[in-house]
Amino acid sequence: KEPKPAGNFKVCVCGGAGGIGQPLSLLMGMDPNVSELCIFDLNVAMVPPAGVATDLSHLERKCAVKGYVMEVGKNPIDYLEECLTGCHLVLVPAGVPRKPGMTRDDLFKTNAGIAKGIVEACAKFCPEAVLGMIVNPVNSV
């Protein structure tokens, strides 16, 4: 397998419209090795993924940026084909924050399910990609 030339990597940030995902997406958009950036998040995200993608399209360093959205409760494997196909790197700063009264076990159950759906979609659409999981509780997922 031949190495990809610099400047020709496709990256997806799943959870790219959240508090960690937005600055992470900005960093990826500024990286000269990234030629295509996909921002994926749910329809309940702080900002619509298309809005994050539009903001990043104004960067001086031009890479193609596109936002993808999915409704809460849907299965990522049914919605992420275009977004993930051909990805070399998938970063996953996804999940819910710990709420008052929520145990680490409760948080794990919720966020592990979110991560599992994304990982299954990656296995199907970009099996050669490197995955970076940034999901709480970080030391358990």
C-alpha positions in Angstrom: 0.0 0.0 0.0 1.4 3.4 -1.0 1.6 6.2 1.5 -0.7 9.2 0.9 1.0 12.3 -0.3 1.1 15.3 2.1 -1.9 17.6 1.7 -4.3 14.9 0.5 -5.9 13.5 3.7 -9.6 13.3 4.4 -10.5 13.8 8.1 -13.9 13.5 9.8 -14.7 15.0 13.2 -17.7 13.1 14.7 -19.0 15.5 17.3 -17.5 18.4 15.4 -20.1 21.0 16.5 -19.5 20.5 20.2 -17.3 22.3 22.7 -14.3 20.1 22.0 -15.2 19.3 18.4 -15.3 22.9 17.1 -11.7 23.9 18.1 -10.5 20.4 17.0 -12.2 21.0 13.6 -10.5 24.4 13.3 -7.1 22.8 13.9 -7.8 20.1 11.3 -9.0 22.7 8.8 -5.7 24.6 9.3 -3.5 21.5 8.9 -1.8 21.6 5.5 -2.0 17.8 5.3 -5.9 17.9 5.3 -7.5 18.5 1.9 -11.1 17.4 2.9 -12.7 17.9 6.3 -16.1 16.5 7.3 -18.0 17.8 10.4 -20.6 15.4 11.8 -22.9 16.0 14.7 -26.5 15.5 15.9 -29.3 17.9 15.2 -29.3 18.9 18.9 -25.6 20.1 18.8 -24.8 23.6 20.2 -24.3 24.8 16.6 -25.4 23.1 13.4 -22.6 21.1 11.8 -23.2 23.0 8.5 -22.6 26.3 10.4 -19.3 25.1 11.7 -18.4 23.9 8.2 -19.4 27.4 6.8 -17.2 29.2 9.4 -14.3 26.9 8.6 -14.7 27.5 4.8 -13.5 31.1 5.4 -10.0 30.0 6.6 -7.2 31.3 4.5 -5.9 27.7 4.1 -8.4 26.2 1.8 -9.6 22.7 2.3 -13.0 21.4 1.3 -15.3 21.4 4.4 -18.8 19.9 4.6 -21.2 19.5 7.5 -23.3 16.4 8.1 -26.2 16.1 10.6 -28.2 13.2 12.0 -31.3 13.2 14.2 -30.9 11.9 17.8 -31.8 8.2 18.1 -30.9 7.3 14.5 -28.1 4.8 13.7 -24.9 6.3 12.4 -24.2 3.4 10.0 -27.4 4.5 8.1 -26.3 8.2 7.7 -22.5 8.4 7.5 -21.6 6.7 4.2 -20.7 9.9 2.3 -19.2 11.5 5.3 -16.8 8.6 6.2 -16.0 7.0 2.9 -12.4 7.6 2.1 -11.4 9.0 5.5 -7.9 8.5 6.7 -8.5 9.9 10.2 -11.7 10.0 12.2 -11.7 12.0 15.5 -14.5 11.3 17.9 -15.0 14.0 20.5 -18.6 12.8 20.9 -20.9 12.0 23.8 -22.8 13.7 26.6 -21.2 15.5 29.5 -21.7 14.1 33.0 -24.8 15.5 34.6 -25.4 16.1 38.3 -26.2 12.8 40.0 -24.9 10.8 37.1 -22.5 8.0 38.0 -19.4 7.1 35.9 -21.2 3.9 35.1 -24.3 5.8 33.8 -22.0 8.1 31.7 -20.1 5.1 30.4 -23.4 3.3 29.3 -24.6 6.4 27.4 -21.3 7.4 25.8 -20.1 3.9 25.0 -23.3 3.4 23.0 -22.6 6.6 21.1 -19.0 5.6 20.4 -20.1 2.1 19.3 -22.4 3.4 16.6 -19.7 5.6 15.2 -17.1 2.9 15.3 -19.4 0.5 13.5 -20.0 3.0 10.8 -16.2 3.5 10.5 -15.6 -0.2 10.2 -18.0 -0.3 7.3 -17.1 2.9 5.4 -13.5 3.6 6.3 -11.9 0.4 7.7 -8.4 1.6 7.1 -8.8 4.9 8.9 -7.1 5.8 12.2 -9.7 6.5 14.9 -9.1 8.9 17.8 -11.6 8.4 20.5 -12.1 11.4 22.9 -15.2 10.1 24.7 -15.8 10.4 28.5 -15.0 8.6 30.7 -11.8 8.7 28.7 -10.1 6.0 30.7 -13.0 3.5 30.2 -14.2 3.7 26.6 
